[in-house]
């Protein structure tokens, strides 16, 4: 399936909104082995989800949780001539209550015809400071959303992490990229961009490994950047 991955830096805003964690000292187990697996065909899965193939309905059963679905409209961009482009529309599914108390955000692949049907009936818009607009998907469109394949998966752990935690859990990254005081630990073989801010809040964003170049594009990097194994100095963490 040929898809254009929508990199969810919108999730950085969601990270602020949804990280009012419940109190308690319980720890969330985060290891590469607990996240990355294989199906019977030897294909890599993330939390049991095969990116590009597993539908949202199937993912809900695998993850043991129900998602809140929404249509997001991104601020319009302009081309080189200054002409305003058509705003991007993304269908996303948010899991606020995973069994391990983490949270998860799934980006879904939708055909233009499906997006048009959803746009026509979407309602209750909520505007964010970023310019993104979130709309509620009509109940009559939910069955269609259930059949949409998952193309990105972002896990938001309950616990805070340090750069050392990321390395201990996933190994040495191909590159550590710093952008606006945010650390990106890049693991192309796993399709993982482990995102960490100065406070220790983390997001583990997965795409299909063969589409990782789009993650690099979103960061202003090229694949040649991964050849250089020299990482940048990590930010200090509490």
C-alpha positions in Angstrom: 0.0 0.0 0.0 1.4 3.3 -1.1 0.6 6.0 1.6 1.8 9.4 2.6 2.7 9.2 6.3 1.3 12.0 8.4 3.9 12.7 11.0 2.1 13.5 14.2 3.9 16.4 15.8 0.3 17.4 16.6 0.9 14.8 19.3 3.3 17.1 21.1 0.3 19.3 21.9 -1.7 16.2 22.9 1.2 15.2 25.1 0.6 18.4 27.2 -3.2 17.9 27.3 -3.3 14.3 28.2 -0.3 13.8 30.6 -2.3 14.5 33.8 -1.3 11.1 35.1 -3.0 9.4 38.0 -1.1 9.3 41.3 0.8 6.2 42.4 4.2 4.5 42.2 3.3 1.7 39.7 5.8 1.4 36.9 5.1 0.7 33.2 7.2 -1.9 31.6 8.8 -0.5 28.4 11.3 -2.8 26.5 12.0 -3.4 22.9 10.8 -7.0 23.4 7.5 -5.9 24.9 6.8 -3.6 21.9 8.4 -5.1 18.8 7.3 -8.6 17.6 6.7 -10.7 14.6 3.5 -12.2 13.1 3.3 -15.7 11.6 4.7 -14.4 8.3 7.8 -13.0 10.0 6.6 -9.4 9.5 7.4 -6.8 12.2 4.6 -5.8 14.5 4.3 -2.9 17.0 2.3 -3.8 20.1 0.9 -6.6 17.9 -0.2 -4.2 15.2 1.1 -4.7 11.6 1.4 -1.1 10.3 -0.2 -0.6 6.9 -2.3 -3.8 7.3 -4.1 -4.0 10.7 -7.3 -2.1 10.7 -8.5 0.1 13.5 -11.2 -2.4 14.5 -8.6 -5.2 14.6 -6.2 -2.9 16.5 -8.8 -2.2 19.2 -9.1 -6.0 19.8 -5.3 -6.5 19.8 -4.7 -3.6 22.2 -7.7 -4.4 24.5 -9.0 -0.8 24.5 -11.5 1.4 22.7 -10.4 4.5 20.8 -11.8 8.0 20.5 -11.8 8.8 16.8 -11.6 12.3 15.3 -10.9 14.1 12.0 -8.1 16.7 12.2 -7.8 19.6 9.7 -4.3 21.1 9.6 -3.6 24.8 8.8 -3.3 25.4 5.1 0.2 25.7 3.7 1.4 27.7 0.7 3.3 26.6 -2.4 6.5 28.3 -3.7 4.3 30.9 -5.5 2.5 31.8 -2.3 -0.7 30.2 -3.3 -2.7 28.6 -0.4 -2.9 24.8 -0.7 -5.8 22.6 0.3 -5.6 21.9 4.1 -4.6 18.3 5.0 -7.2 16.1 6.7 -6.2 13.2 8.9 -8.3 10.6 10.6 -6.8 9.6 14.0 -7.7 7.3 16.9 -6.7 8.2 20.5 -6.6 5.5 23.2 -6.7 7.4 26.6 -6.8 4.4 28.8 -4.5 1.6 27.7 -4.4 -1.4 30.1 -0.9 -0.4 31.3 -2.1 3.2 31.9 -0.2 4.5 28.9 -1.9 6.4 26.1 -1.7 5.7 22.3 -2.4 7.6 19.2 -3.0 5.9 15.8 -2.8 7.6 12.4 -5.2 5.9 9.9 -5.0 5.6 6.1 -8.1 6.9 4.4 -9.0 7.3 0.7 -10.0 10.7 -0.5 -13.5 9.4 -1.1 -13.7 8.3 2.5 -12.3 11.6 3.8 -15.0 13.4 1.8 -17.8 11.4 3.4 -16.4 12.0 6.8 -15.9 15.8 6.2 -19.5 16.1 5.0 -20.9 14.9 8.3 -18.1 15.8 10.8 -19.3 18.2 13.6 -18.5 19.8 16.9 -15.2 21.5 15.8 -12.5 22.4 18.4 -9.7 24.7 17.4 -6.2 24.4 18.9 -3.6 27.1 19.3 -1.5 25.3 16.7 -4.3 26.1 14.1 -5.4 22.4 13.9 -9.1 21.8 14.1 -10.5 18.6 15.6 -14.0 17.4 14.5 -16.1 14.6 15.8 -16.8 11.9 13.4 -20.5 11.1 12.8 -21.8 7.8 14.2 -22.8 6.6 10.7 -19.2 6.8 9.6 -17.7 4.8 12.5 -18.1 1.4 10.6 -16.0 2.8 7.8 -13.4 4.1 10.2 -13.1 0.7 11.7 -11.8 -0.7 8.4 -9.1 1.9 7.9 -5.5 0.6 8.2 -3.2 1.9 10.9 -0.2 3.6 9.3 1.4 5.3 12.4 1.4 4.3 16.0 2.5 6.7 18.8 2.8 5.4 22.3 2.8 7.9 25.2 4.3 6.2 28.2 2.9 6.8 31.7 6.4 7.2 33.1 9.1 9.7 32.4 12.2 8.6 30.6 15.8 9.8 30.3 18.1 9.6 27.2 19.8 6.7 29.0 16.5 4.9 29.4 15.9 5.2 25.6 19.3 3.8 24.8 19.0 1.0 27.4 15.6 -0.1 26.0 16.2 0.3 22.3 20.0 0.3 21.9 22.2 3.0 20.3 20.2 5.0 17.8 21.3 5.6 14.2 21.1 9.3 15.0 20.1 11.7 17.8 18.6 14.9 16.3 17.8 18.0 18.4 14.9 20.2 17.2 13.5 23.0 19.3 14.8 21.5 22.5 13.2 18.2 21.7 15.4 15.0 21.3 14.6 12.6 18.5 16.3 9.2 18.9 16.1 7.7 15.4 15.9 3.9 14.8 15.2 3.4 11.1 15.3 -0.4 11.3 12.4 -0.3 13.8 10.7 2.6 12.2 11.0 4.4 15.5 11.3 8.1 16.4 11.6 8.2 20.2 10.8 11.7 21.1 11.9 13.2 24.5 11.5 16.6 25.9 13.6 18.3 28.7 11.1 17.2 31.4 11.3 13.5 30.5 7.9 13.3 28.8 8.3 10.8 25.9 6.5 9.6 22.8 7.4 6.5 20.9 6.3 7.2 17.3 6.4 4.2 14.9 6.0 4.0 11.1 6.8 1.2 8.7 10.6 1.0 8.4 10.5 1.2 4.6 8.7 4.6 5.0 11.1 6.0 7.6 12.5 8.5 5.0 9.3 10.5 5.6 10.2 10.9 9.2 13.6 12.2 8.2 11.9 14.6 5.7 9.7 16.0 8.5 12.8 16.7 10.5 14.6 18.3 7.6 17.1 15.4 7.4 18.2 13.1 4.6 19.0 9.4 4.6 22.7 10.3 4.3 22.4 11.9 7.8 22.1 8.3 9.2 25.4 7.3 7.8 27.0 9.7 10.3 26.9 7.8 13.6 28.2 10.7 15.6 25.2 11.8 17.9 24.6 15.2 19.2 25.0 16.0 22.9 21.8 15.1 24.9 19.9 17.7 26.8 20.1 17.6 30.5 17.2 15.9 32.2 16.1 16.1 35.9 
